[in-house]
Amino acid sequence: MNTEEYSKRSPENFRTRRKLVAGLAGLITGGTAFSAVAQFSFSFGGGDDNKRNVLDLTNLFDAGKSLFDGFTMGEEDEIELGEKMFPRLIDREGGAYANRKAQRGLQLFAEPLWKTSERDALKWDVVLINNNTVNAWALPGGKIAVYKGLLRYVSSEEELAAVLAHEMGHVELSHGLSQMKTRGFAKGLSEVAQATILKQDNKSFVNNLVLDQLEDRMLNLMTSGYSREREDEADRHILKVFSKVGYDPAKAPDFFKTLLQIIPPDAEETTSLFSTHPGTKERIERIQEAASEMPRPDRAVDANGYKTVKRYFPSRKRYRRTL
């Protein structure tokens, strides 16, 4: 689905569909009594029926395990989740920015970075979001969102490349799916949604009912950031991309430095790019240390699309503190 298609989608349609699905879920929950020990067969990412497992739903949650723990969700599942969740979260966060030239400029800039990916099946895409927050995030499957508020503080090709490469790192390393397997991620899902996920008989678990109930959790995860370990892995991925494309690794932490200037020192909110002032300073130091051991490029990168982006979003010369 391209940017124009995203921009044509009606937020009201999504709200209406959510209400309908929620209403149906309520009817089903009210009219269906799950047994005290409910068992469901499940299978993800293919496999034949003879290898299907049987899972005790009640024991699963009594043991405090994750709903997704132990599942082998293949790359096709990951791609489908990203494709179906992306337009929902775009609409939730303000919709696609209604300027095709700016959108195309961002895509052109990102394309050389995507060529560094080691996951050939991923369908990379980036959409500029009509939101003044200084943030960016990525969904499983290669779907990246950049807020227009962030572009106003990016002052070089390397800074924008670092943002995109960091978010690519989360996708390359399947951080989204890993987070879904943590104990608390699926907590609070209805019994109907739990059963829908668990009992699929070789069908996709990514249906409207499940998407409706995962939407808030996915949005919170994508916008607030991951664990320190996963953010460090995504930071190191910046240098990997820089090395392949030809950007100067010494400039990899520059946008993180900008974040320290525009976000109040006592801010408690975090994003994938900002992890409180002490945490962000430590990230900068780690990136700088790793970059110091890398060779400097001998030529500049032809950053197609960057000038187009900055034509519509010139860099601020005076910062106002914001998140």
C-alpha positions as CSV (number, residue, x, y, z in Angstrom):
1,M,0.0,0.0,0.0
2,N,1.5,3.3,-1.0
3,T,1.5,6.7,0.7
4,E,-1.4,8.0,-1.4
5,E,-3.5,5.0,-0.3
6,Y,-2.7,5.7,3.4
7,S,-3.7,9.4,3.0
8,K,-7.1,8.4,1.5
9,R,-8.0,6.1,4.4
10,S,-10.7,7.6,6.7
11,P,-10.0,7.7,10.4
12,E,-13.8,7.6,10.9
13,N,-13.9,4.3,9.0
14,F,-11.4,2.8,11.4
15,R,-13.3,4.1,14.4
16,T,-16.5,2.6,13.1
17,R,-14.9,-0.7,12.3
18,R,-13.3,-0.9,15.8
19,K,-16.8,-0.3,17.4
20,L,-18.3,-3.0,15.3
21,V,-15.6,-5.5,16.1
22,A,-15.7,-4.6,19.7
23,G,-19.5,-5.0,19.7
24,L,-19.2,-8.4,18.1
25,A,-16.5,-9.5,20.6
26,G,-18.8,-8.5,23.4
27,L,-21.7,-10.5,22.0
28,I,-19.4,-13.5,21.5
29,T,-18.0,-13.2,25.0
30,G,-21.5,-12.9,26.5
31,G,-22.8,-15.9,24.6
32,T,-19.8,-18.2,24.8
33,A,-18.6,-19.9,27.9
34,F,-15.1,-21.2,27.7
35,S,-14.4,-24.3,29.7
36,A,-12.4,-24.0,32.9
37,V,-9.6,-25.9,31.1
38,A,-9.8,-24.8,27.5
39,Q,-7.4,-26.4,25.0
40,F,-6.6,-25.0,21.6
41,S,-4.4,-26.3,18.8
42,F,-2.1,-23.8,17.1
43,S,0.3,-23.6,14.2
44,F,2.3,-20.6,12.9
45,G,4.4,-20.0,9.9
46,G,3.3,-23.2,8.0
47,G,4.0,-26.7,9.1
48,D,1.8,-29.8,8.6
49,D,-1.3,-30.7,10.7
50,N,0.5,-33.7,12.3
51,K,2.9,-31.3,14.0
52,R,0.2,-29.1,15.4
53,N,0.6,-28.5,19.2
54,V,-2.1,-28.4,21.8
55,L,-2.0,-25.6,24.4
56,D,-3.9,-25.3,27.7
57,L,-5.2,-21.7,27.8
58,T,-6.0,-21.7,31.5
59,N,-2.6,-23.2,32.5
60,L,-0.8,-20.8,30.2
61,F,-2.0,-17.7,32.0
62,D,-1.9,-19.3,35.4
63,A,1.8,-19.9,34.9
64,G,2.2,-16.2,33.9
65,K,3.6,-17.0,30.5
66,S,3.2,-14.8,27.4
67,L,0.4,-15.6,25.0
68,F,2.9,-15.7,22.2
69,D,5.7,-17.4,24.2
70,G,7.0,-20.5,22.4
71,F,5.3,-19.7,19.1
72,T,7.3,-19.8,15.9
73,M,6.0,-16.8,14.1
74,G,7.7,-16.8,10.7
75,E,8.7,-13.9,8.5
76,E,5.4,-14.0,6.6
77,D,3.5,-13.5,9.9
78,E,5.8,-10.6,10.7
79,I,5.3,-8.9,7.4
80,E,1.5,-9.4,7.6
81,L,1.4,-7.9,11.0
82,G,3.3,-4.8,9.9
83,E,1.2,-4.3,6.8
84,K,-2.1,-4.6,8.5
85,M,-1.1,-2.6,11.6
86,F,0.7,0.2,9.8
87,P,-2.3,2.1,8.4
88,R,-4.1,1.9,11.7
89,L,-1.2,3.5,13.6
90,I,-0.7,6.1,10.9
91,D,-4.3,7.2,11.3
92,R,-4.0,7.1,15.1
93,E,-0.9,9.4,15.0
94,G,-2.3,12.1,12.7
95,G,-2.4,10.5,9.3
96,A,0.0,10.7,6.4
97,Y,1.3,14.2,5.7
98,A,-0.5,15.5,2.6
99,N,2.4,16.4,0.4
100,R,3.4,13.9,-2.2
101,K,6.8,15.6,-2.9
102,A,7.8,15.5,0.7
103,Q,6.7,11.9,1.1
104,R,8.6,10.9,-2.1
105,G,11.7,12.8,-0.9
106,L,11.8,10.8,2.3
107,Q,11.3,7.6,0.4
108,L,14.1,8.4,-2.0
109,F,16.4,9.2,0.9
110,A,15.6,5.9,2.6
111,E,16.1,3.6,-0.4
112,P,19.9,3.3,-0.2
113,L,19.6,2.5,3.5
114,W,17.1,-0.3,2.8
115,K,19.5,-1.9,0.3
116,T,21.8,-2.7,3.3
117,S,19.1,-5.0,4.7
118,E,20.0,-8.6,5.1
119,R,16.3,-9.6,5.1
120,D,15.4,-9.8,1.4
121,A,11.7,-10.6,1.9
122,L,10.9,-7.5,3.9
123,K,8.8,-4.9,2.1
124,W,10.4,-1.6,3.3
125,D,8.3,1.5,3.4
126,V,8.4,4.9,5.2
127,V,5.6,7.3,5.7
128,L,5.8,10.9,6.9
129,I,3.3,11.5,9.7
130,N,1.4,14.7,10.1
131,N,2.4,15.1,13.8
132,N,4.7,17.7,15.4
133,T,6.1,15.2,17.9
134,V,9.9,14.6,17.6
135,N,9.7,10.9,17.1
136,A,10.0,7.9,14.7
137,W,9.2,4.2,15.0
138,A,9.1,1.0,13.0
139,L,6.7,-2.0,12.9
140,P,7.7,-5.6,12.2
141,G,8.0,-6.3,8.4
142,G,9.8,-3.1,7.5
143,K,7.3,-0.3,8.0
144,I,8.8,3.0,9.3
145,A,7.0,6.2,10.4
146,V,8.8,9.5,10.7
147,Y,6.9,12.5,12.3
148,K,7.1,15.9,10.6
149,G,8.1,17.3,14.0
150,L,11.4,15.3,13.9
151,L,12.3,16.6,10.4
152,R,12.3,20.2,11.7
153,Y,15.3,19.3,14.0
154,V,17.3,17.2,11.5
155,S,20.1,19.3,10.2
156,S,22.2,16.9,8.1
157,E,21.9,13.9,5.9
158,E,23.7,11.9,8.6
159,E,21.2,12.8,11.3
160,L,18.2,11.7,9.2
161,A,20.1,8.5,8.1
162,A,20.8,7.7,11.7
163,V,17.2,8.0,12.7
164,L,16.1,5.7,9.8
165,A,19.0,3.2,10.4
166,H,18.1,3.0,14.1
167,E,14.5,2.2,13.3
168,M,15.6,-0.3,10.7
169,G,17.7,-2.0,13.4
170,H,14.5,-2.8,15.4
171,V,13.0,-4.5,12.3
172,E,16.2,-6.3,11.2
173,L,16.5,-7.8,14.7
174,S,12.8,-8.6,15.1
175,H,12.5,-6.5,18.3
176,G,8.8,-6.1,17.8
177,L,8.1,-9.8,17.8
178,S,10.5,-10.4,20.7
179,Q,8.5,-7.8,22.7
180,M,5.3,-9.5,21.9
181,K,6.6,-12.6,23.6
182,T,7.2,-10.9,26.9
183,R,5.0,-11.8,29.8
184,G,2.9,-8.6,30.0
185,F,2.4,-7.7,26.3
186,A,-0.9,-9.6,25.8
187,K,-2.2,-9.1,29.3
188,G,-5.8,-8.0,29.3
189,L,-6.8,-9.4,25.9
190,S,-10.3,-10.8,25.9
191,E,-10.9,-14.6,26.0
192,V,-12.1,-14.3,22.4
193,A,-8.9,-12.7,21.2
194,Q,-6.8,-15.1,23.2
195,A,-8.6,-18.1,21.6
196,T,-8.4,-16.4,18.2
197,I,-4.6,-16.2,18.5
198,L,-4.2,-19.6,19.9
199,K,-6.5,-21.6,17.6
200,Q,-5.7,-20.8,14.0
201,D,-5.4,-24.1,12.2
202,N,-2.6,-22.8,9.8
203,K,-4.5,-19.5,9.3
204,S,-3.1,-16.1,10.0
205,F,-3.5,-14.8,13.6
206,V,-3.6,-11.2,12.2
207,N,-7.4,-10.6,11.9
208,N,-9.4,-7.6,12.8
209,L,-10.4,-8.8,16.3
210,V,-6.8,-9.4,17.3
211,L,-5.6,-6.1,15.6
212,D,-8.2,-4.1,17.5
213,Q,-7.0,-5.5,20.8
214,L,-3.3,-5.2,20.0
215,E,-3.4,-1.7,18.5
216,D,-3.0,0.2,21.7
217,R,-0.2,-2.1,22.9
218,M,1.7,-1.9,19.6
219,L,1.4,1.9,19.5
220,N,2.7,2.3,23.0
221,L,5.6,0.0,22.3
222,M,6.5,1.7,19.0
223,T,6.3,5.3,20.4
224,S,7.8,4.8,23.8
225,G,10.8,2.6,22.9
226,Y,12.3,-0.7,23.9
227,S,14.6,-2.0,26.6
228,R,18.1,-0.6,26.9
229,E,19.6,-3.7,25.4
230,R,17.4,-3.5,22.3
231,E,17.9,0.2,21.9
232,D,21.7,-0.4,22.1
233,E,21.4,-3.0,19.4
234,A,19.5,-0.6,17.2
235,D,22.1,2.1,17.8
236,R,24.9,-0.3,16.7
237,H,22.9,-1.0,13.6
238,I,23.3,2.7,12.7
239,L,27.0,2.2,12.3
240,K,26.5,-1.0,10.3
241,V,24.3,0.9,7.8
242,F,26.7,3.9,7.8
243,S,29.6,1.6,6.9
244,K,27.7,0.1,4.0
245,V,26.3,3.3,2.6
246,G,29.3,5.5,3.2
247,Y,28.2,8.0,5.8
248,D,30.7,9.3,8.3
249,P,30.4,7.2,11.5
250,A,31.6,10.1,13.6
251,K,28.3,11.9,12.8
252,A,26.1,8.9,13.8
253,P,25.3,10.3,17.3
254,D,24.6,13.9,16.2
255,F,20.8,13.7,16.3
256,F,20.9,12.2,19.8
257,K,22.9,15.3,20.8
258,T,20.1,17.4,19.4
259,L,17.5,15.6,21.4
260,L,19.4,16.5,24.6
261,Q,19.0,20.2,23.6
262,I,15.3,20.1,22.8
263,I,13.9,17.9,25.5
264,P,13.7,19.2,29.1
265,P,16.3,17.6,31.5
266,D,13.5,16.4,33.8
267,A,11.5,14.7,31.1
268,E,10.4,11.2,32.0
269,E,8.8,10.3,28.7
270,T,10.9,8.1,26.4
271,T,10.9,7.3,22.7
272,S,12.9,4.9,20.6
273,L,15.4,7.7,20.1
274,F,15.4,9.3,23.6
275,S,15.8,7.4,26.9
276,T,16.0,10.2,29.5
277,H,18.9,12.6,29.6
278,P,21.4,10.3,31.5
279,G,20.4,7.4,29.3
280,T,20.8,9.3,26.1
281,K,24.2,10.6,27.1
282,E,25.3,7.1,27.7
283,R,24.1,6.0,24.3
284,I,26.0,8.9,22.7
285,E,29.2,7.8,24.4
286,R,28.7,4.2,23.3
287,I,28.1,5.2,19.7
288,Q,31.1,7.5,19.7
289,E,33.4,4.8,21.1
290,A,32.4,2.3,18.5
291,A,32.6,4.9,15.7
292,S,36.1,5.9,16.7
293,E,37.3,2.5,15.6
294,M,35.7,2.8,12.1
295,P,37.4,4.3,9.0
296,R,36.2,7.6,7.7
297,P,34.6,7.7,4.3
298,D,36.7,9.1,1.4
299,R,33.7,10.6,-0.5
300,A,30.3,12.1,0.3
301,V,27.1,10.1,-0.1
302,D,24.7,11.3,-2.8
303,A,21.7,11.7,-0.5
304,N,18.8,11.8,-3.0
305,G,15.6,13.3,-1.5
306,Y,17.2,15.1,1.4
307,K,17.0,18.5,-0.2
308,T,13.4,17.9,-1.0
309,V,12.6,17.0,2.6
310,K,14.4,20.1,3.9
311,R,12.7,22.3,1.4
312,Y,9.4,21.6,3.3
313,F,11.0,21.2,6.7
314,P,13.9,23.6,7.1
315,S,16.0,23.0,10.2
316,R,15.2,25.1,13.2
317,K,18.0,27.4,14.3
318,R,16.4,28.1,17.7
319,Y,15.2,25.1,19.7
320,R,12.2,25.0,21.8
321,R,12.1,22.2,24.3
322,T,9.6,19.5,23.4
323,L,9.0,15.8,23.2
